[in-house]
Amino acid sequence: MNNSNNSSKVFVAGATGFLGSEICRQLIAKNKAVKGLVRITSDSNKVAQLKESGVETIEGDLKNADSLKNSLHGVSVIISTVSSILSRQEGDTIQTVDDEGQKNLIDAAVGAGVKQFIYISFCEMPGQSPLQTAKRKVEKHLTESGLNYTILQPTYFMEVWLSPAMGFDYLNAKATIYGQGKNKISWIAIKDVASFAVAALDNPAAKNTVIELGGPEALSPLEVVNIFETTKEKKFELQFVPEEAITAQRDGAQDPLSESFAALTLGVVKGSEIDMKNTLDIFPMDLTSVNDYVTRLVVI
């Protein structure tokens, strides 16, 4: 049971997602009063887990501005992790969720007198895509809203991009490598992004700022494969997808989601290094390394 003041609840949009649920877990562990936004169509098991952990769930949808107005009573901080990329439902598009939906939530926050808005975006990617355009529009809307804002821009999540879903099939010692696999990425763990969001609540240095986030070291996909091979004591079978093929996929995409996904994959090809030294001076924490991630996954 938490002892937080009920008039200063933290509202998490995207509470049933990978990142949102981890943010809720960390907030509850810090004895914060948490409201989690869920949809009527959300996974009932995930909603039940949130409730069991101490989160007050409330139904609403970023696509429906009216549904947000009544959900923000007693809320002092909003943390929004919502995106249509990983957890799409009917009617979800980049335009309706990542663009208009996020702006609906910002506008509702202004109307409700919310004190702080923490928005999980992503770091600058090479080239343009509908998703990146939406993220930057929302960032602009937030910075011009008058709200006290924190914009977090993490690079690639290791749990997503170094997983079987993305062709990194460590269970069967196979990996799809985009491009030549030589450019470095500061892979970051979902729980670390959550920790930065939670730390931003009480740190004055987070006020009205944009913070790029990465892991403790930058490694190329081939270097990541090497860590897996060493830990598993097994050679990986590699399949290379040429950069030109991914570029053609992006340019020939029939919908904004496919175009954006190909653009994100091109970002992996180009690399994404984030220098975390100054950020860790302000937000001291131990970051999860790829080696930590691999060790946790692999049973030798």
Secondary structure, 3 states (H helix, E strand, C coil): CCCCCCCCEEEEECCCCHHHHHHHHHHHHCCCCEEEEECCCCCHHHHHHHHHHCCEEEECCCCCHHHHHHHHCCEEEEEECCCCCCCCCCCCCHHHHHHHHHHHHHHHHHHHCCCEEEEECCCCCCCCCHHHHHHHHHHHHHHCCCCEEEEEEECCEHHHHCCHHHCEEHHHCEEEEECCCCCCECCECHHHHHHHHHHCCCCHHHCCEEEEECCCCCECHHHHHHHHHHHHCCCCEEEEECHHHHHHHHHCCCCHHHHHHHHHHHHHHHCECCCCHHHHHHCCCCCCCHHHHHHHHCCC
